[in-house]
Amino acid sequence: MISRRPGPAGRCPRSPELPEHPDYPRILAVFNEATGPLRARDICQALDHALLPKNIEGAPAKLKHLVKLDTTGGAG
C-alpha cells in the first residue's frame, strides 16, 4: 500500500517541474481525491489502464519518480 502525507490544505502540492508524461499529473489528481491508502492496482484503475502486470508493476516506478521530485508531500 502507498500512503501520502497531505500538503497544505490537505492537498498534495503540485510542482511545475513534472515530467512531460501525461500520467504524472493524473497520478497526483488520484492522490488528491484519495481518502486512504492506494495500491498500484488502484492507480492503474483510476488512470483507465488495463490491469496487466506490466502496468501494475510500472505504477510504483512512476510513484517513486514523483517522490524523488518531492511532488507528493514526502510520501514514501
PQR file with spaces between the fields and no chain letter, atoms N, CA, C, O and H, PARSE charges and radii, in Angstrom:
ATOM       1  N    MET     1       0.823   -1.172    0.000 -0.4000 1.5000
ATOM       2  CA   MET     1       0.000    0.000    0.000 -0.0000 2.0000
ATOM       3  C    MET     1       0.873    1.242    0.000  0.5500 1.7000
ATOM       4  O    MET     1       1.985    1.249    0.526 -0.5500 1.4000
ATOM       5  N    ILE     2       0.347    2.271   -0.593 -0.4000 1.5000
ATOM       6  CA   ILE     2       1.052    3.531   -0.673 -0.0000 2.0000
ATOM       7  C    ILE     2       0.200    4.583    0.000  0.5500 1.7000
ATOM       8  O    ILE     2      -0.956    4.790   -0.370 -0.5500 1.4000
ATOM       9  H    ILE     2      -0.557    2.266   -1.021  0.4000 1.0000
ATOM      10  N    SER     3       0.765    5.238    0.978 -0.4000 1.5000
ATOM      11  CA   SER     3       0.016    6.299    1.630 -0.0000 2.0000
ATOM      12  C    SER     3       0.667    7.628    1.302  0.5500 1.7000
ATOM      13  O    SER     3       1.771    7.680    0.760 -0.5500 1.4000
ATOM      14  H    SER     3       1.704    5.070    1.279  0.4000 1.0000
ATOM      15  N    ARG     4      -0.019    8.682    1.633 -0.4000 1.5000
ATOM      16  CA   ARG     4       0.526   10.001    1.330 -0.0000 2.0000
ATOM      17  C    ARG     4       0.418   10.888    2.546  0.5500 1.7000
ATOM      18  O    ARG     4      -0.413   10.668    3.427 -0.5500 1.4000
ATOM      19  H    ARG     4      -0.915    8.641    2.073  0.4000 1.0000
ATOM      20  N    ARG     5       1.249   11.871    2.579 -0.4000 1.5000
ATOM      21  CA   ARG     5       1.158   12.905    3.601 -0.0000 2.0000
ATOM      22  C    ARG     5       0.643   14.151    2.902  0.5500 1.7000
ATOM      23  O    ARG     5       1.303   14.663    1.997 -0.5500 1.4000
ATOM      24  H    ARG     5       1.923   12.050    1.863  0.4000 1.0000
ATOM      25  N    PRO     6      -0.498   14.642    3.291 -0.5600 1.5000
ATOM      26  CA   PRO     6      -1.055   15.800    2.603  0.2800 2.0000
ATOM      27  C    PRO     6      -0.215   17.047    2.815  0.5500 1.7000
ATOM      28  O    PRO     6       0.405   17.231    3.863 -0.5500 1.4000
ATOM      29  N    GLY     7      -0.207   17.884    1.814 -0.4000 1.5000
ATOM      30  CA   GLY     7       0.466   19.174    1.906 -0.0000 2.0000
ATOM      31  C    GLY     7      -0.486   20.182    2.512  0.5500 1.7000
ATOM      32  O    GLY     7      -1.438   19.803    3.194 -0.5500 1.4000
ATOM      33  H    GLY     7      -0.711   17.734    0.963  0.4000 1.0000
ATOM      34  N    PRO     8      -0.244   21.460    2.273 -0.5600 1.5000
ATOM      35  CA   PRO     8      -1.121   22.493    2.815  0.2800 2.0000
ATOM      36  C    PRO     8      -2.564   22.285    2.375  0.5500 1.7000
ATOM      37  O    PRO     8      -2.819   21.888    1.238 -0.5500 1.4000
ATOM      38  N    ALA     9      -3.485   22.545    3.253 -0.4000 1.5000
ATOM      39  CA   ALA     9      -4.925   22.432    2.986 -0.0000 2.0000
ATOM      40  C    ALA     9      -5.320   21.003    2.618  0.5500 1.7000
ATOM      41  O    ALA     9      -6.334   20.803    1.949 -0.5500 1.4000
ATOM      42  H    ALA     9      -3.278   22.867    4.177  0.4000 1.0000
ATOM      43  N    GLY    10      -4.533   19.997    3.045 -0.4000 1.5000
ATOM      44  CA   GLY    10      -4.896   18.609    2.804 -0.0000 2.0000
ATOM      45  C    GLY    10      -4.666   18.132    1.386  0.5500 1.7000
ATOM      46  O    GLY    10      -5.107   17.039    1.033 -0.5500 1.4000
ATOM      47  H    GLY    10      -3.710   20.160    3.588  0.4000 1.0000
ATOM      48  N    ARG    11      -4.003   18.899    0.579 -0.4000 1.5000
ATOM      49  CA   ARG    11      -3.761   18.525   -0.815 -0.0000 2.0000
ATOM      50  C    ARG    11      -2.283   18.255   -1.046  0.5500 1.7000
ATOM      51  O    ARG    11      -1.428   18.827   -0.370 -0.5500 1.4000
ATOM      52  H    ARG    11      -3.645   19.788    0.866  0.4000 1.0000
ATOM      53  N    CYS    12      -1.985   17.386   -1.999 -0.4000 1.5000
ATOM      54  CA   CYS    12      -0.610   17.166   -2.397 -0.0000 2.0000
ATOM      55  C    CYS    12      -0.171   18.384   -3.207  0.5500 1.7000
ATOM      56  O    CYS    12      -0.909   18.844   -4.078 -0.5500 1.4000
ATOM      57  H    CYS    12      -2.680   16.921   -2.548  0.4000 1.0000
ATOM      58  N    PRO    13       1.009   18.905   -2.933 -0.5600 1.5000
ATOM      59  CA   PRO    13       1.462   20.062   -3.688  0.2800 2.0000
ATOM      60  C    PRO    13       1.682   19.719   -5.154  0.5500 1.7000
ATOM      61  O    PRO    13       2.019   18.582   -5.485 -0.5500 1.4000
ATOM      62  N    ARG    14       1.499   20.671   -6.007 -0.4000 1.5000
ATOM      63  CA   ARG    14       1.683   20.472   -7.447 -0.0000 2.0000
ATOM      64  C    ARG    14       2.966   21.172   -7.858  0.5500 1.7000
ATOM      65  O    ARG    14       3.122   22.370   -7.621 -0.5500 1.4000
ATOM      66  H    ARG    14       1.225   21.595   -5.738  0.4000 1.0000
ATOM      67  N    SER    15       3.874   20.449   -8.463 -0.4000 1.5000
ATOM      68  CA   SER    15       5.146   21.013   -8.881 -0.0000 2.0000
ATOM      69  C    SER    15       5.080   21.413  -10.344  0.5500 1.7000
ATOM      70  O    SER    15       4.551   20.660  -11.162 -0.5500 1.4000
ATOM      71  H    SER    15       3.747   19.476   -8.655  0.4000 1.0000
ATOM      72  N    PRO    16       5.607   22.587  -10.695 -0.5600 1.5000
ATOM      73  CA   PRO    16       5.617   22.978  -12.098  0.2800 2.0000
ATOM      74  C    PRO    16       6.620   22.172  -12.912  0.5500 1.7000
ATOM      75  O    PRO    16       6.634   22.264  -14.139 -0.5500 1.4000
ATOM      76  N    GLU    17       7.465   21.378  -12.243 -0.4000 1.5000
ATOM      77  CA   GLU    17       8.501   20.631  -12.942 -0.0000 2.0000
ATOM      78  C    GLU    17       8.156   19.149  -13.077  0.5500 1.7000
ATOM      79  O    GLU    17       9.037   18.299  -12.949 -0.5500 1.4000
ATOM      80  H    GLU    17       7.454   21.302  -11.246  0.4000 1.0000
ATOM      81  N    LEU    18       6.903   18.832  -13.332 -0.4000 1.5000
ATOM      82  CA   LEU    18       6.509   17.441  -13.529 -0.0000 2.0000
ATOM      83  C    LEU    18       7.065   16.941  -14.858  0.5500 1.7000
ATOM      84  O    LEU    18       7.211   17.715  -15.804 -0.5500 1.4000
ATOM      85  H    LEU    18       6.187   19.523  -13.436  0.4000 1.0000
ATOM      86  N    PRO    19       7.372   15.655  -14.928 -0.5600 1.5000
ATOM      87  CA   PRO    19       7.784   15.084  -16.214  0.2800 2.0000
ATOM      88  C    PRO    19       6.676   15.266  -17.248  0.5500 1.7000
ATOM      89  O    PRO    19       5.513   15.440  -16.884 -0.5500 1.4000
ATOM      90  N    GLU    20       7.025   15.228  -18.519 -0.4000 1.5000
ATOM      91  CA   GLU    20       6.070   15.509  -19.577 -0.0000 2.0000
ATOM      92  C    GLU    20       5.035   14.412  -19.794  0.5500 1.7000
ATOM      93  O    GLU    20       4.017   14.654  -20.443 -0.5500 1.4000
ATOM      94  H    GLU    20       7.970   15.087  -18.814  0.4000 1.0000
ATOM      95  N    HIS    21       5.265   13.234  -19.278 -0.4000 1.5000
ATOM      96  CA   HIS    21       4.324   12.130  -19.470 -0.0000 2.0000
ATOM      97  C    HIS    21       2.966   12.508  -18.880  0.5500 1.7000
ATOM      98  O    HIS    21       2.913   13.020  -17.762 -0.5500 1.4000
ATOM      99  H    HIS    21       6.091   13.037  -18.751  0.4000 1.0000
ATOM     100  N    PRO    22       1.868   12.269  -19.598 -0.5600 1.5000
ATOM     101  CA   PRO    22       0.547   12.690  -19.106  0.2800 2.0000
ATOM     102  C    PRO    22       0.072   11.968  -17.849  0.5500 1.7000
ATOM     103  O    PRO    22      -0.848   12.451  -17.190 -0.5500 1.4000
ATOM     104  N    ASP    23       0.658   10.846  -17.498 -0.4000 1.5000
ATOM     105  CA   ASP    23       0.216   10.119  -16.303 -0.0000 2.0000
ATOM     106  C    ASP    23       0.584   10.832  -15.000  0.5500 1.7000
ATOM     107  O    ASP    23      -0.125   10.678  -14.005 -0.5500 1.4000
ATOM     108  H    ASP    23       1.405   10.453  -18.034  0.4000 1.0000
ATOM     109  N    TYR    24       1.657   11.595  -14.978 -0.4000 1.5000
ATOM     110  CA   TYR    24       2.107   12.187  -13.726 -0.0000 2.0000
ATOM     111  C    TYR    24       1.091   13.157  -13.119  0.5500 1.7000
ATOM     112  O    TYR    24       0.784   13.029  -11.934 -0.5500 1.4000
ATOM     113  H    TYR    24       2.233   11.720  -15.786  0.4000 1.0000
ATOM     114  N    PRO    25       0.560   14.113  -13.867 -0.5600 1.5000
ATOM     115  CA   PRO    25      -0.462   14.977  -13.248  0.2800 2.0000
ATOM     116  C    PRO    25      -1.721   14.203  -12.877  0.5500 1.7000
ATOM     117  O    PRO    25      -2.398   14.539  -11.905 -0.5500 1.4000
ATOM     118  N    ARG    26      -2.034   13.168  -13.650 -0.4000 1.5000
ATOM     119  CA   ARG    26      -3.217   12.353  -13.348 -0.0000 2.0000
ATOM     120  C    ARG    26      -3.007   11.562  -12.063  0.5500 1.7000
ATOM     121  O    ARG    26      -3.941   11.397  -11.278 -0.5500 1.4000
ATOM     122  H    ARG    26      -1.484   12.895  -14.439  0.4000 1.0000
ATOM     123  N    ILE    27      -1.789   11.070  -11.842 -0.4000 1.5000
ATOM     124  CA   ILE    27      -1.484   10.342  -10.608 -0.0000 2.0000
ATOM     125  C    ILE    27      -1.647   11.273   -9.413  0.5500 1.7000
ATOM     126  O    ILE    27      -2.218   10.880   -8.396 -0.5500 1.4000
ATOM     127  H    ILE    27      -1.031   11.204  -12.480  0.4000 1.0000
ATOM     128  N    LEU    28      -1.152   12.503   -9.526 -0.4000 1.5000
ATOM     129  CA   LEU    28      -1.309   13.462   -8.432 -0.0000 2.0000
ATOM     130  C    LEU    28      -2.779   13.761   -8.180  0.5500 1.7000
ATOM     131  O    LEU    28      -3.188   13.937   -7.032 -0.5500 1.4000
ATOM     132  H    LEU    28      -0.688   12.822  -10.352  0.4000 1.0000
ATOM     133  N    ALA    29      -3.571   13.822   -9.235 -0.4000 1.5000
ATOM     134  CA   ALA    29      -5.007   14.057   -9.068 -0.0000 2.0000
ATOM     135  C    ALA    29      -5.655   12.892   -8.317  0.5500 1.7000
ATOM     136  O    ALA    29      -6.529   13.104   -7.476 -0.5500 1.4000
ATOM     137  H    ALA    29      -3.239   13.679  -10.167  0.4000 1.0000
ATOM     138  N    VAL    30      -5.229   11.666   -8.619 -0.4000 1.5000
ATOM     139  CA   VAL    30      -5.753   10.488   -7.920 -0.0000 2.0000
ATOM     140  C    VAL    30      -5.431   10.586   -6.435  0.5500 1.7000
ATOM     141  O    VAL    30      -6.284   10.298   -5.595 -0.5500 1.4000
ATOM     142  H    VAL    30      -4.519   11.494   -9.302  0.4000 1.0000
ATOM     143  N    PHE    31      -4.198   10.994   -6.102 -0.4000 1.5000
ATOM     144  CA   PHE    31      -3.823   11.140   -4.697 -0.0000 2.0000
ATOM     145  C    PHE    31      -4.628   12.242   -4.028  0.5500 1.7000
ATOM     146  O    PHE    31      -5.013   12.105   -2.867 -0.5500 1.4000
ATOM     147  H    PHE    31      -3.506   11.228   -6.784  0.4000 1.0000
ATOM     148  N    ASN    32      -4.887   13.326   -4.737 -0.4000 1.5000
ATOM     149  CA   ASN    32      -5.669   14.415   -4.153 -0.0000 2.0000
ATOM     150  C    ASN    32      -7.092   13.992   -3.836  0.5500 1.7000
ATOM     151  O    ASN    32      -7.689   14.499   -2.887 -0.5500 1.4000
ATOM     152  H    ASN    32      -4.574   13.437   -5.680  0.4000 1.0000
ATOM     153  N    GLU    33      -7.643   13.075   -4.610 -0.4000 1.5000
ATOM     154  CA   GLU    33      -9.012   12.610   -4.409 -0.0000 2.0000
ATOM     155  C    GLU    33      -9.102   11.430   -3.452  0.5500 1.7000
ATOM     156  O    GLU    33     -10.188   11.096   -2.979 -0.5500 1.4000
ATOM     157  H    GLU    33      -7.158   12.663   -5.382  0.4000 1.0000
ATOM     158  N    ALA    34      -7.975   10.801   -3.166 -0.4000 1.5000
ATOM     159  CA   ALA    34      -7.972    9.598   -2.321 -0.0000 2.0000
ATOM     160  C    ALA    34      -8.310    9.948   -0.878  0.5500 1.7000
ATOM     161  O    ALA    34      -7.919   10.994   -0.361 -0.5500 1.4000
ATOM     162  H    ALA    34      -7.093   11.072   -3.550  0.4000 1.0000
ATOM     163  N    THR    35      -9.043    9.047   -0.249 -0.4000 1.5000
ATOM     164  CA   THR    35      -9.374    9.227    1.161 -0.0000 2.0000
ATOM     165  C    THR    35      -8.593    8.262    2.052  0.5500 1.7000
ATOM     166  O    THR    35      -8.739    8.281    3.274 -0.5500 1.4000
ATOM     167  H    THR    35      -9.360    8.197   -0.669  0.4000 1.0000
ATOM     168  N    GLY    36      -7.780    7.439    1.447 -0.4000 1.5000
ATOM     169  CA   GLY    36      -6.999    6.467    2.203 -0.0000 2.0000
ATOM     170  C    GLY    36      -5.825    5.993    1.371  0.5500 1.7000
ATOM     171  O    GLY    36      -5.524    6.576    0.329 -0.5500 1.4000
ATOM     172  H    GLY    36      -7.661    7.424    0.454  0.4000 1.0000
ATOM     173  N    PRO    37      -5.158    4.939    1.821 -0.5600 1.5000
ATOM     174  CA   PRO    37      -4.010    4.399    1.093  0.2800 2.0000
ATOM     175  C    PRO    37      -4.410    3.875   -0.279  0.5500 1.7000
ATOM     176  O    PRO    37      -5.550    3.463   -0.496 -0.5500 1.4000
ATOM     177  N    LEU    38      -3.461    3.898   -1.192 -0.4000 1.5000
ATOM     178  CA   LEU    38      -3.684    3.393   -2.549 -0.0000 2.0000
ATOM     179  C    LEU    38      -2.701    2.286   -2.862  0.5500 1.7000
ATOM     180  O    LEU    38      -1.581    2.269   -2.352 -0.5500 1.4000
ATOM     181  H    LEU    38      -2.535    4.233   -1.016  0.4000 1.0000
ATOM     182  N    ARG    39      -3.123    1.378   -3.691 -0.4000 1.5000
ATOM     183  CA   ARG    39      -2.245    0.345   -4.232 -0.0000 2.0000
ATOM     184  C    ARG    39      -1.967    0.687   -5.688  0.5500 1.7000
ATOM     185  O    ARG    39      -2.700    1.463   -6.301 -0.5500 1.4000
ATOM     186  H    ARG    39      -4.034    1.392   -4.105  0.4000 1.0000
ATOM     187  N    ALA    40      -0.913    0.109   -6.236 -0.4000 1.5000
ATOM     188  CA   ALA    40      -0.572    0.340   -7.640 -0.0000 2.0000
ATOM     189  C    ALA    40      -1.757   -0.023   -8.533  0.5500 1.7000
ATOM     190  O    ALA    40      -2.025    0.657   -9.523 -0.5500 1.4000
ATOM     191  H    ALA    40      -0.317   -0.522   -5.738  0.4000 1.0000
ATOM     192  N    ARG    41      -2.456   -1.086   -8.185 -0.4000 1.5000
ATOM     193  CA   ARG    41      -3.633   -1.510   -8.953 -0.0000 2.0000
ATOM     194  C    ARG    41      -4.723   -0.425   -8.943  0.5500 1.7000
ATOM     195  O    ARG    41      -5.374   -0.187   -9.960 -0.5500 1.4000
ATOM     196  H    ARG    41      -2.238   -1.639   -7.381  0.4000 1.0000
ATOM     197  N    ASP    42      -4.917    0.229   -7.791 -0.4000 1.5000
ATOM     198  CA   ASP    42      -5.901    1.303   -7.688 -0.0000 2.0000
ATOM     199  C    ASP    42      -5.544    2.464   -8.614  0.5500 1.7000
ATOM     200  O    ASP    42      -6.414    3.054   -9.255 -0.5500 1.4000
ATOM     201  H    ASP    42      -4.388    0.036   -6.965  0.4000 1.0000
ATOM     202  N    ILE    43      -4.268    2.778   -8.672 -0.4000 1.5000
ATOM     203  CA   ILE    43      -3.818    3.874   -9.526 -0.0000 2.0000
ATOM     204  C    ILE    43      -4.050    3.523  -10.989  0.5500 1.7000
ATOM     205  O    ILE    43      -4.513    4.363  -11.761 -0.5500 1.4000
ATOM     206  H    ILE    43      -3.561    2.299   -8.151  0.4000 1.0000
ATOM     207  N    CYS    44      -3.733    2.289  -11.380 -0.4000 1.5000
ATOM     208  CA   CYS    44      -3.964    1.859  -12.768 -0.0000 2.0000
ATOM     209  C    CYS    44      -5.446    1.949  -13.123  0.5500 1.7000
ATOM     210  O    CYS    44      -5.796    2.399  -14.214 -0.5500 1.4000
ATOM     211  H    CYS    44      -3.357    1.607  -10.753  0.4000 1.0000
ATOM     212  N    GLN    45      -6.304    1.531  -12.224 -0.4000 1.5000
ATOM     213  CA   GLN    45      -7.746    1.617  -12.463 -0.0000 2.0000
ATOM     214  C    GLN    45      -8.181    3.066  -12.618  0.5500 1.7000
ATOM     215  O    GLN    45      -8.961    3.387  -13.515 -0.5500 1.4000
ATOM     216  H    GLN    45      -6.020    1.165  -11.338  0.4000 1.0000
ATOM     217  N    ALA    46      -7.687    3.940  -11.757 -0.4000 1.5000
ATOM     218  CA   ALA    46      -8.064    5.355  -11.815 -0.0000 2.0000
ATOM     219  C    ALA    46      -7.584    6.013  -13.100  0.5500 1.7000
ATOM     220  O    ALA    46      -8.209    6.956  -13.584 -0.5500 1.4000
ATOM     221  H    ALA    46      -7.054    3.680  -11.028  0.4000 1.0000
ATOM     222  N    LEU    47      -6.481    5.526  -13.657 -0.4000 1.5000
ATOM     223  CA   LEU    47      -5.933    6.075  -14.895 -0.0000 2.0000
ATOM     224  C    LEU    47      -6.496    5.387  -16.132  0.5500 1.7000
ATOM     225  O    LEU    47      -6.094    5.692  -17.255 -0.5500 1.4000
ATOM     226  H    LEU    47      -5.973    4.759  -13.265  0.4000 1.0000
ATOM     227  N    ASP    48      -7.426    4.461  -15.925 -0.4000 1.5000
ATOM     228  CA   ASP    48      -8.034    3.691  -17.014 -0.0000 2.0000
ATOM     229  C    ASP    48      -7.014    2.863  -17.793  0.5500 1.7000
ATOM     230  O    ASP    48      -7.164    2.659  -18.997 -0.5500 1.4000
ATOM     231  H    ASP    48      -7.753    4.213  -15.013  0.4000 1.0000
ATOM     232  N    HIS    49      -5.979    2.388  -17.104 -0.4000 1.5000
ATOM     233  CA   HIS    49      -5.013    1.494  -17.732 -0.0000 2.0000
ATOM     234  C    HIS    49      -5.515    0.064  -17.583  0.5500 1.7000
ATOM     235  O    HIS    49      -6.172   -0.275  -16.599 -0.5500 1.4000
ATOM     236  H    HIS    49      -5.857    2.554  -16.126  0.4000 1.0000
ATOM     237  N    ALA    50      -5.206   -0.758  -18.555 -0.4000 1.5000
ATOM     238  CA   ALA    50      -5.559   -2.176  -18.452 -0.0000 2.0000
ATOM     239  C    ALA    50      -4.844   -2.758  -17.234  0.5500 1.7000
ATOM     240  O    ALA    50      -3.691   -2.421  -16.967 -0.5500 1.4000
ATOM     241  H    ALA    50      -4.673   -0.483  -19.355  0.4000 1.0000
ATOM     242  N    LEU    51      -5.525   -3.624  -16.503 -0.4000 1.5000
ATOM     243  CA   LEU    51      -4.934   -4.213  -15.306 -0.0000 2.0000
ATOM     244  C    LEU    51      -4.034   -5.386  -15.685  0.5500 1.7000
ATOM     245  O    LEU    51      -4.281   -6.534  -15.316 -0.5500 1.4000
ATOM     246  H    LEU    51      -6.462   -3.898  -16.720  0.4000 1.0000
ATOM     247  N    LEU    52      -3.004   -5.063  -16.419 -0.4000 1.5000
ATOM     248  CA   LEU    52      -2.000   -6.038  -16.834 -0.0000 2.0000
ATOM     249  C    LEU    52      -0.791   -5.916  -15.923  0.5500 1.7000
ATOM     250  O    LEU    52      -0.521   -4.838  -15.393 -0.5500 1.4000
ATOM     251  H    LEU    52      -2.803   -4.130  -16.719  0.4000 1.0000
ATOM     252  N    PRO    53      -0.060   -7.010  -15.736 -0.5600 1.5000
ATOM     253  CA   PRO    53       1.111   -6.939  -14.858  0.2800 2.0000
ATOM     254  C    PRO    53       2.084   -5.820  -15.234  0.5500 1.7000
ATOM     255  O    PRO    53       2.642   -5.169  -14.351 -0.5500 1.4000
ATOM     256  N    LYS    54       2.292   -5.590  -16.526 -0.4000 1.5000
ATOM     257  CA   LYS    54       3.258   -4.556  -16.925 -0.0000 2.0000
ATOM     258  C    LYS    54       2.810   -3.161  -16.466  0.5500 1.7000
ATOM     259  O    LYS    54       3.647   -2.326  -16.126 -0.5500 1.4000
ATOM     260  H    LYS    54       1.838   -6.118  -17.243  0.4000 1.0000
ATOM     261  N    ASN    55       1.504   -2.908  -16.453 -0.4000 1.5000
ATOM     262  CA   ASN    55       1.002   -1.609  -16.000 -0.0000 2.0000
ATOM     263  C    ASN    55       1.045   -1.493  -14.479  0.5500 1.7000
ATOM     264  O    ASN    55       1.458   -0.471  -13.932 -0.5500 1.4000
ATOM     265  H    ASN    55       0.823   -3.587  -16.729  0.4000 1.0000
ATOM     266  N    ILE    56       0.613   -2.554  -13.811 -0.4000 1.5000
ATOM     267  CA   ILE    56       0.591   -2.543  -12.347 -0.0000 2.0000
ATOM     268  C    ILE    56       2.013   -2.467  -11.800  0.5500 1.7000
ATOM     269  O    ILE    56       2.260   -1.758  -10.825 -0.5500 1.4000
ATOM     270  H    ILE    56       0.278   -3.384  -14.256  0.4000 1.0000
ATOM     271  N    GLU    57       2.946   -3.187  -12.412 -0.4000 1.5000
ATOM     272  CA   GLU    57       4.331   -3.177  -11.949 -0.0000 2.0000
ATOM     273  C    GLU    57       5.032   -1.868  -12.293  0.5500 1.7000
ATOM     274  O    GLU    57       6.012   -1.508  -11.641 -0.5500 1.4000
ATOM     275  H    GLU    57       2.745   -3.763  -13.204  0.4000 1.0000
ATOM     276  N    GLY    58       4.549   -1.152  -13.304 -0.4000 1.5000
ATOM     277  CA   GLY    58       5.155    0.128  -13.680 -0.0000 2.0000
ATOM     278  C    GLY    58       4.687    1.290  -12.830  0.5500 1.7000
ATOM     279  O    GLY    58       5.367    2.313  -12.754 -0.5500 1.4000
ATOM     280  H    GLY    58       3.753   -1.445  -13.834  0.4000 1.0000
ATOM     281  N    ALA    59       3.544    1.152  -12.193 -0.4000 1.5000
ATOM     282  CA   ALA    59       2.995    2.244  -11.380 -0.0000 2.0000
ATOM     283  C    ALA    59       3.921    2.639  -10.225  0.5500 1.7000
ATOM     284  O    ALA    59       4.134    3.833  -10.013 -0.5500 1.4000
ATOM     285  H    ALA    59       2.991    0.321  -12.255  0.4000 1.0000
ATOM     286  N    PRO    60       4.479    1.687   -9.472 -0.5600 1.5000
ATOM     287  CA   PRO    60       5.376    2.094   -8.378  0.2800 2.0000
ATOM     288  C    PRO    60       6.602    2.878   -8.870  0.5500 1.7000
ATOM     289  O    PRO    60       7.094    3.758   -8.164 -0.5500 1.4000
ATOM     290  N    ALA    61       7.089    2.568  -10.060 -0.4000 1.5000
ATOM     291  CA   ALA    61       8.237    3.315  -10.593 -0.0000 2.0000
ATOM     292  C    ALA    61       7.863    4.774  -10.832  0.5500 1.7000
ATOM     293  O    ALA    61       8.655    5.676  -10.561 -0.5500 1.4000
ATOM     294  H    ALA    61       6.689    1.854  -10.633  0.4000 1.0000
ATOM     295  N    LYS    62       6.655    5.001  -11.341 -0.4000 1.5000
ATOM     296  CA   LYS    62       6.202    6.379  -11.555 -0.0000 2.0000
ATOM     297  C    LYS    62       6.023    7.095  -10.219  0.5500 1.7000
ATOM     298  O    LYS    62       6.342    8.278  -10.090 -0.5500 1.4000
ATOM     299  H    LYS    62       6.011    4.268  -11.562  0.4000 1.0000
ATOM     300  N    LEU    63       5.511    6.368   -9.228 -0.4000 1.5000
ATOM     301  CA   LEU    63       5.337    6.962   -7.899 -0.0000 2.0000
ATOM     302  C    LEU    63       6.686    7.310   -7.276  0.5500 1.7000
ATOM     303  O    LEU    63       6.841    8.370   -6.669 -0.5500 1.4000
ATOM     304  H    LEU    63       5.253    5.408   -9.332  0.4000 1.0000
ATOM     305  N    LYS    64       7.649    6.425   -7.426 -0.4000 1.5000
ATOM     306  CA   LYS    64       8.985    6.698   -6.892 -0.0000 2.0000
ATOM     307  C    LYS    64       9.589    7.918   -7.565  0.5500 1.7000
ATOM     308  O    LYS    64      10.265    8.721   -6.923 -0.5500 1.4000
ATOM     309  H    LYS    64       7.523    5.564   -7.919  0.4000 1.0000
ATOM     310  N    HIS    65       9.339    8.054   -8.866 -0.4000 1.5000
ATOM     311  CA   HIS    65       9.843    9.216   -9.598 -0.0000 2.0000
ATOM     312  C    HIS    65       9.223   10.497   -9.031  0.5500 1.7000
ATOM     313  O    HIS    65       9.921   11.496   -8.854 -0.5500 1.4000
ATOM     314  H    HIS    65       8.790    7.401   -9.388  0.4000 1.0000
ATOM     315  N    LEU    66       7.929   10.475   -8.748 -0.4000 1.5000
ATOM     316  CA   LEU    66       7.269   11.641   -8.170 -0.0000 2.0000
ATOM     317  C    LEU    66       7.825   11.963   -6.785  0.5500 1.7000
ATOM     318  O    LEU    66       8.027   13.130   -6.447 -0.5500 1.4000
ATOM     319  H    LEU    66       7.362    9.664   -8.892  0.4000 1.0000
ATOM     320  N    VAL    67       8.070   10.932   -5.992 -0.4000 1.5000
ATOM     321  CA   VAL    67       8.627   11.147   -4.660 -0.0000 2.0000
ATOM     322  C    VAL    67      10.030   11.742   -4.791  0.5500 1.7000
ATOM     323  O    VAL    67      10.400   12.640   -4.034 -0.5500 1.4000
ATOM     324  H    VAL    67       7.906    9.984   -6.266  0.4000 1.0000
ATOM     325  N    LYS    68      10.798   11.247   -5.738 -0.4000 1.5000
ATOM     326  CA   LYS    68      12.138   11.768   -5.966 -0.0000 2.0000
ATOM     327  C    LYS    68      12.081   13.261   -6.316  0.5500 1.7000
ATOM     328  O    LYS    68      12.964   14.029   -5.935 -0.5500 1.4000
ATOM     329  H    LYS    68      10.497   10.518   -6.353  0.4000 1.0000
ATOM     330  N    LEU    69      11.041   13.658   -7.038 -0.4000 1.5000
ATOM     331  CA   LEU    69      10.867   15.065   -7.392 -0.0000 2.0000
ATOM     332  C    LEU    69      10.223   15.854   -6.256  0.5500 1.7000
ATOM     333  O    LEU    69      10.074   17.072   -6.350 -0.5500 1.4000
ATOM     334  H    LEU    69      10.323   13.034   -7.348  0.4000 1.0000
ATOM     335  N    ASP    70       9.837   15.154   -5.170 -0.4000 1.5000
ATOM     336  CA   ASP    70       9.206   15.743   -3.988 -0.0000 2.0000
ATOM     337  C    ASP    70       7.898   16.446   -4.336  0.5500 1.7000
ATOM     338  O    ASP    70       7.646   17.563   -3.883 -0.5500 1.4000
ATOM     339  H    ASP    70       9.958   14.164   -5.094  0.4000 1.0000
ATOM     340  N    THR    71       7.067   15.788   -5.142 -0.4000 1.5000
ATOM     341  CA   THR    71       5.776   16.355   -5.516 -0.0000 2.0000
ATOM     342  C    THR    71       4.632   15.783   -4.708  0.5500 1.7000
ATOM     343  O    THR    71       3.520   16.308   -4.769 -0.5500 1.4000
ATOM     344  H    THR    71       7.271   14.880   -5.510  0.4000 1.0000
ATOM     345  N    THR    72       4.870   14.718   -3.949 -0.4000 1.5000
ATOM     346  CA   THR    72       3.778   14.072   -3.225 -0.0000 2.0000
ATOM     347  C    THR    72       3.779   14.418   -1.749  0.5500 1.7000
ATOM     348  O    THR    72       3.120   13.740   -0.961 -0.5500 1.4000
ATOM     349  H    THR    72       5.773   14.292   -3.900  0.4000 1.0000
ATOM     350  N    GLY    73       4.484   15.429   -1.364 -0.4000 1.5000
ATOM     351  CA   GLY    73       4.475   15.840    0.036 -0.0000 2.0000
ATOM     352  C    GLY    73       5.316   14.947    0.926  0.5500 1.7000
ATOM     353  O    GLY    73       5.082   14.890    2.133 -0.5500 1.4000
ATOM     354  H    GLY    73       5.019   15.980   -2.004  0.4000 1.0000
ATOM     355  N    GLY    74       6.312   14.231    0.346 -0.4000 1.5000
ATOM     356  CA   GLY    74       7.217   13.427    1.140 -0.0000 2.0000
ATOM     357  C    GLY    74       6.756   12.015    1.386  0.5500 1.7000
ATOM     358  O    GLY    74       7.257   11.368    2.305 -0.5500 1.4000
ATOM     359  H    GLY    74       6.501   14.278   -0.634  0.4000 1.0000
ATOM     360  N    ALA    75       5.807   11.498    0.593 -0.4000 1.5000
ATOM     361  CA   ALA    75       5.343   10.125    0.780 -0.0000 2.0000
ATOM     362  C    ALA    75       6.477    9.171    0.489  0.5500 1.7000
ATOM     363  O    ALA    75       7.311    9.428   -0.379 -0.5500 1.4000
ATOM     364  H    ALA    75       5.400   12.023   -0.153  0.4000 1.0000
ATOM     365  N    GLY    76       6.508    8.074    1.214 -0.4000 1.5000
ATOM     366  CA   GLY    76       7.458    7.038    0.898 -0.0000 2.0000
ATOM     367  C    GLY    76       8.491    6.866    1.867  0.5500 1.7000
ATOM     368  O    GLY    76       9.358    6.008    1.700 -0.5500 1.4000
ATOM     369  H    GLY    76       5.830    7.865    1.920  0.4000 1.0000
